[in-house]
Amino acid sequence: MGEMDTEFSLDGVADLEALFARRAAAAASARHRFARRPGLSYAPGPDRTLDFYPADRRGGAPPPVNLFIHGGFWRSLDAALFAFLAEGFVPEGAALAVIDYPLMPSVRMAEVVDACTAAVGWMSANAAALGCDPARLFISGNSAGGHLVAEILDRPAGARVAAGTAISGVFDLEPVTRSFQNDSLGLTPAEVAAFSPLARPLALAAPLLVAVGARETGEFLRQSREFAARVGAPCLTVPDTDHITILLDALAVRGNVLNRAVLAQMGLGEPGGRGAAPPPGPGGRPVSRD
């Protein structure tokens, strides 16, 4: 076994198959319950589409939109599986867009990053036509998606983003090369050097919140905390969550500490009430319960 196999595995997640089934059921329910515009093309080529969920609105100013980038180690999963996140945003007055992107190893990391960057540009240009405020574009992502949030904010397209949230991200690719994940990814030394935000100079174009589940493996905890400290971002450790439930039972659940923090980042909710959370200090880890 590789040195990092356990660290980048879901084997330690309790009742994993039941969690997968619950996630799939929640996604199917959300796709049925919420208004949705699936498969909007944001760039030429296959797998460059997004699913858009309009905000619940009762008049007033155009709502913000959160563009979510899913995980799956850059090589698996799709936008439809993360439809359940609409529950955490749409009823609170925020639109949600979940993107699909071309997957490795059929493309290389540069193409993955370019696709996600193109999605940001497309949403910035089309937010008004979708009924959203183009000045209130936010991005979030988990696991590989957390990594891609950091990559976008370190590029010119990041200037179009009001703020971002990187959830349980992979910010140093070198340890991945020492795990079974690299058997299919085939990360090269050049890719590790070019696409490891924890190991290169950064100039983030927008404020960033880093979050990680308290029950993540040691490597995910280390990378999130070290990356947050390096860029001077707050780091929120979400109690009682692992690599799956940090989305299913935290980001998607109104009133959860992570959901409140992201909504507050988006300017939604009132201090101390639903949709708001006190901002942690740089590198700090607020202690809160789900």
N, C-alpha and C positions, 0 to 999 in steps of 0.2 A: 504494500500500500504506500501511496505517496505521503510525504510528511504532512501535508495539509488536507488530506482526504476528509478527515472528521470535521475540520473547521469549515469546510465549504460543502458540507452535506446536510441534508434534512433528517438524517437518521435519528438524531436526538430529539426530534419534535414528537411529543406524545400524541397518539391517536392520529397519525398523519393521514391515513386513508379517509378517516371520518372527517377530518378538516378539509381535505380536498373535495369530498362530496358536499360538505356544507358550503364551501366556497362556490362550487358550481351551481348549487341550488339557489344561493343568494344572487348570483349573477343572472341566472335565468329569470328569477322573479323581478329583478330590477329592469331587465330588458323588456319585460311585459308591462310593468307599472309606470315607468317614466317615459315621457316623450323622448324620441331618439332619432337622430339623423345618422345612420351608420354609413361607413365606407366613403366618407368625403375625401377626395384625392387632394393631397397637399403638395405633391411633386410627381413628375413623370416616373413611370416604372412600377413594378409590382411591389406589394407590401408597403406602400407609402400612402396610407389612408388613416383616417381617424373617425371615431364615433363621437358624435356631439350630443350632449344632453342639455337642453335649455334650462335656465333657472326658472324657478317658480317666482313670478313677479305679480305685484299688485300696484303697478304704476311706479312713478319715480324715475330716478336716473338709471341708465343702462347698467347692468350688473357686471361684476368682474367674472373672469373665466380662469379656471385652473386647468392647465394642460398636463395630464398625467402620463408618465413613461413607465411602462411595466418592466418587471424583472424577468428572470429566467436565464441568467448567465449569458445574455446576448444571443442565445441560440434556441429559445423555446418560448411558448405561451403566446397569447394574442390579446387584443384589446377587448374582445367580447367577454373574456373571462373576468375582467375587472369592472364590469358594469355595476356591480354592487356598490362601488364607491359613490355612485350618484346619490345614495341615501344620505351621505355625509355632507353633500354640497347643495344639491338642487333645492331641497326644502328650506335651506338657509339663505336663499337668494343668490347663489353662485352657479354659473354654468360650469359644466365639466366637459372636457374633451380628452378622450383616451386614445393614444396613438398606437398604430402598428408601424413597425419598421422592419427592414430586411434583416434576416437573421444569419448569424455566423453558423457554420463555416462557409456558406454559399457566397457570402461577402466578407470583406475584412473589416476590422474595427473602424477604420477611417470612413467607410461607407455607412456604417451604423450611426456614427456621430454626425456625419453630413446629413443623413436623413432626418434625424431628430432636430438638428439645427434648422433644416428646411421647414419642418412642422411649425417651429416657433415663428419663422418669418411669415409663413402662410397664415397662421392664426392672427398675427399682428395686423396683416393686411386685410383680413376678412372678418375680424371681430365685430366691427360695426354692422356689416351685412348680416351677421348672425344675431344681432340684437345686443351685443356686449360692448363694454367700454374698452377700446384698444389700449388705453393708458393703464388699464388694470388687468394686465396679463400676468399670471403667475404660473410657475411650473413646479411639479413635484414628481417624484419617482422613487421606486423601492429597489433595493439590491442592484442589479445592473442598471436599472433606471435611476437609482440614486447617483451612481457613477456618471450617467449621462447628463443629469442635472448639473453636476459640477463642470463637466466638459462644456456645456452650452454657456454657462455663466462666465467661463474663461475665454469666450470667443466674442467677436463683435455682435453677433445676434443676441447675446446676453443683455445688451443695452436696451433691447425692446421689452425686457422682462422687469416687472416691478419688484419681484422677490421670488426666491425658490426654496424648496424644502427637499433635502436629500435624506431618504429614509433607508437605514440599514444598507448603506452603499458599499461598493468595493472601490476604494480610492487608491489602492496600491496593487497593481496587477502581478507583480513578481511572485507573491505567495501563491497566486492562482496557478502559476506554471508548475508548482510543486504539488499539485493535486490532480485527481482524476478528471476534474473539469477540463483540464487542458488537453486531454486525449482527443476531444472533439473540437475544441476551440483552436488549438495549434497556435497559441499566441507566440509571436516572434520577439526576440530581444528589442527590435526596433519599435514594435507596438507597445511593449512594456514601458519603454522609455518615453514614448510620445503620448501615451494615454494613461499615465498614472498621476492623478492630481496631487497625491500625497508626496510625490517624489520630484516635483518640478516647480519652478517659479510660477506663481499664479497672479492674475489680476482680475478678480471677480467683478463683474459689471453690475451686480445687484446684491442686496442683502440676502443672506443664506441662513436657514435654520437646518441643523443636522439633528436627526432623531434616530434612535436605535432601540430595539426591544431589550428589556432587562434579561430575557431568557435566550438571547442570541448566543452563538458560540463566542469564545474568547477573541477570535480573530476579527469578527464583525464588530464586537465592542471596541477592541483596540483601534481598528481603523477609523471608526466613526469618531471616537474621542480624540485621537491624534489629529485627524483632519480638521475637526472643529477648532481645536486649539491652534493649529497652524494658521488658519485663515481668520481667527478671531470671531468665530461664529458661536452662537449658543448651541449646546448639545443637550437635547432632551432625551433622557432615558425613560422609556415608556414602561410602567410597571406591568408585570404579569403578561407580557407578550413575547412571542417568538417571531421567527422569520415569516410566518404565515399570518398569525393573528394580529400583528402590528397593523396590517391593513384591514383585515376582516372584522376585528373587534376593537379597533382603535380609530384609524383614520376614517372609516366608514360609519362610525357610531357618533351621532350628535351628542355632545356633552362629554365625550372622552377627552382626556387631557391633550392628546395629539390633534384631534379634530378641532378643539377649541383654539389651540395654538396656530394652526394653519388658517382657520377662519379669521382669527385676530390679525394675522399677517396680511390677510386680504382686506382688512378694514371692515369686517362684519362682526356683529355681536356687540355686546356692551360689557365693560369691565365687570368681572365678577359674575356675569350671567352666562346664559347659553351662547356659545359661539365666541367666547373670549377666554384668554388665559394670560396670566402675567408673564411678560417676556423674561426668560432666564438670562443671566449675564453671560458674557463671552466665555465659552469653555465650560460653563456651569451645567449642572445636571439637577434640575428641580426634582424634588421628591413629591410625587402626586400619585394617587390611585386612579384606576379606570373609573 
